[in-house]
């Protein structure tokens, strides 16, 4: 199930495993459980730009939210701010 849709009370199939911090930002996080989240295509398209793979505002907000919830380590904010 798509984690972001579930937060809104919507049941949607997860079709993509999204890297919360994209591989282009840090390949050391690529297989860390906390860096992966199941998403539907619609939600995944909102997270980063297809051409550059840079995080969108929605992608950055997701990172901040997950750090605040202690789901991912705070150091990922440093990684995305350097990109």
Protein Blocks (a to p, Z undefined) as FASTA:
>chain_A
ZZklmmnopacddfbdcdfbafklomklmmgmklgccddfklmmmmpcfklopacfklmm
mmmmmmmnomacfklmmmmmmZZ
